[in-house]
């Protein structure tokens, strides 16, 4: 009776457990809200969420409008928005429904959307696992997706307002709907003459098409799932041919699913030109039409070859594929290039991708750190599905395996797909755990029963009736009373199975527990937000103290008709900070975290590593820049990024070369060590951030180094053979003397320690660094990154803002100087050496109301000549004398 009651309430128990998992998800994802919410709003995580919030604000102001062009980024052209409106409009609709109208209110409401989407993933994952296995597997999968870590957990935290979690959610919903469509059509007799046989499969397939469209309206990269379906269809046709089974169900499902998608995509429109599948172009309709046509072609080929030897179909398929690829290459090169280019985009990479965190390849160490024992369980789940399909193939299992394989390959190429892979890891881990539980439960129950005094624990005595009772009177026959025989119960557990049960339960709980603890730590650490106080203060200052660019921040403009007003200008910084500039300062960055405005002759990469002010100025003139923002990270730990973008072939080598040094004195083991050379100190980022644009002479010891080049030393890098500390003048002379008579393959150079090894080395050039003539510091943040060195030590601020100005010309020879005091009270002397008998100076000594001020006139050293320069002189580019 108790078992019957349990069965009766099983649906309610399952729902209750799922609700508990959902609440656990909401709690862990909501942990950051404790620290991120302030009176000003939410200190959002990362970079991209700030732009998504900008879109939500814009959509709320123009609800339900959506901007496919943004004038508040990538000055002077503006930028095209290449992802869909669904996530933004879900957040905006929630803001409208809750009455959130102010910026702080909008930020708080929108910040809850990712955690809520993670909550929805719990029942979706349950249903998917139940479809391919059973309810027990479903509950395990729901529990694992509730606690699984990785980028999936981070991108569903409160405060990470971006469409990434929506990508995972809608793609998993599509996978669920597609699996349901396969199950509905798989073993059902399908006949166009009997519409009743088609009704349910068509309805479910249409729902799968709608699910795909949800993903499509969120992000065009859902096209990856068209590749998954294409690969699955090809493999399943081959498997069906070997089993002599009709594949008409694949034709029905694919035709309906992607027919719905084509209609929906066409109704949605194509806001982007061309065929690029990473954007909303007509290329999607071409690909989905090709998928349907390819499915029909496969079906026609399978019907044509029906009854022939089994190997005919795969052989013919290989031939047709080769002809099709050749035909596309020759007859339709645009379509061929479309497919190849997008495959390379999904699975390829380059030197610059290493500078983008989410575009880096996935390493095994990173994979284990993220999913740890889940990788083992998921591998077991894949093995279970393969084993279960050894005799009769289940198409839904094949789909799950191919889905996982392609997402795994995508993640290996670009770590961003890790948040997609989380669903697969949870699902396959649950498949393995569920299969082991099902295979071992009877033995576990026997073991538990033997240790119990309950009646339920003992097996009843089995009464077996003889199949053929012996005939009466026949020799060897038995009496009628012996026709029923008592057989001893078979209740001895298989301890090997019990051990397997215990091991899998332990590993699953270890995976879940470790992931849960990691998520709690992740949420706790995220409470400190994405922007530190230095950047926050600098950008708030910029929004309040720089000229308005003359465009409506909230307006939606048409790209074809929009033109910037005369007073508009751009802000140059590294791309990481572009969205912060847009959102917090309401100013227009010249580049952004979409890596737009970074590469090319006018890109930020070329600007920051340029060693020529003339070249740097030309870049700013070409793109209409008025302000430049630098920070200590771009100056040091991120310096490799602009260097790599500027020249992927050599990267940071021209500025921060690596040499091989012995690990210790007398050691034969070497380690690669980076150094700063003079070229680093001449880059724009160094001259601005380290030296405030002022002329700077070497003031301390430098490293004189003799080395053998890599070729002569037969090593991967040059090998330093001798070093000596010298003053700069003696070091320069020693380098010149050695190199005049240097042995073949050897040389000498001056170096300085890398920032990581001695922080103040960035302030100590190897030779004179000339002044910048057109840049004046207008604001710096209070934090001294060398605050631990004590009073009287170097003072370098975390973030600095410079204004790019025409500058005033003063005729004269020698070195001109002017004392400066910054908004933080730091004092320095701006110095400049004359070029061709003139100085071009950037600071005004009168008429300037800014925070960074000259405290005296310009003075040419050693002459007694002084000059007063007005703000109008600076802005008009006047000649003073």
Order of alpha helices (4+ residues) and beta strands (2+ residues): alpha-alpha-alpha-beta-beta-alpha-beta-beta-alpha-alpha-alpha-alpha-alpha-alpha-alpha-alpha-alpha-alpha-alpha-alpha-alpha-alpha-alpha-beta-beta-alpha-alpha-beta-alpha-alpha-beta-alpha-alpha-beta-beta-alpha-alpha-beta-alpha-beta-alpha-beta-beta-beta-beta-beta-beta-beta-beta-beta-beta-alpha
